Amino acid sequence: MTQIDVNQLNQAKANVTLTQELLTKAIEKANSDPTLSQEAIKQASNEISSALTAVTQVQKASQAQSTE
């Protein structure tokens, strides 16, 4: 039976939620504070990377278990 790492998926979900908040901030500050907007975009990019890493790890582990 394939075990899914729910903790990693929850972490990825949290990363995505934070990404949404950061992108909203970036959009809101795009004209009034470009520096803050750029920082929010940079942080959002990091969160996306973290989410993708977590999801990929779960996917690879799941595939490895299903081939055993």
SULQUICOR-V712473 format. One record per pair of residues at least 6 apart in sequence whose ideal C-beta (glycine too) atoms are under 6 Angstrom apart, sorted by the first residue. I is the first residue (numbers start at 1). J is the second residue. D is the distance in whole Angstrom. If there is no record, write none. Layout:
BEGIN
i | j | d
I | J | D
I | J | D
END
This chain:
BEGIN
i | j | d
2 | 62 | 5
2 | 65 | 5
2 | 66 | 5
5 | 58 | 5
8 | 54 | 5
8 | 58 | 5
9 | 58 | 6
11 | 54 | 5
12 | 51 | 4
12 | 54 | 4
12 | 55 | 5
15 | 47 | 5
15 | 50 | 5
15 | 51 | 4
16 | 51 | 5
18 | 47 | 5
19 | 44 | 5
19 | 47 | 4
19 | 48 | 6
22 | 40 | 5
22 | 43 | 5
22 | 44 | 4
23 | 44 | 5
25 | 40 | 4
26 | 37 | 5
26 | 40 | 4
26 | 41 | 5
29 | 36 | 5
29 | 37 | 4
30 | 37 | 5
END
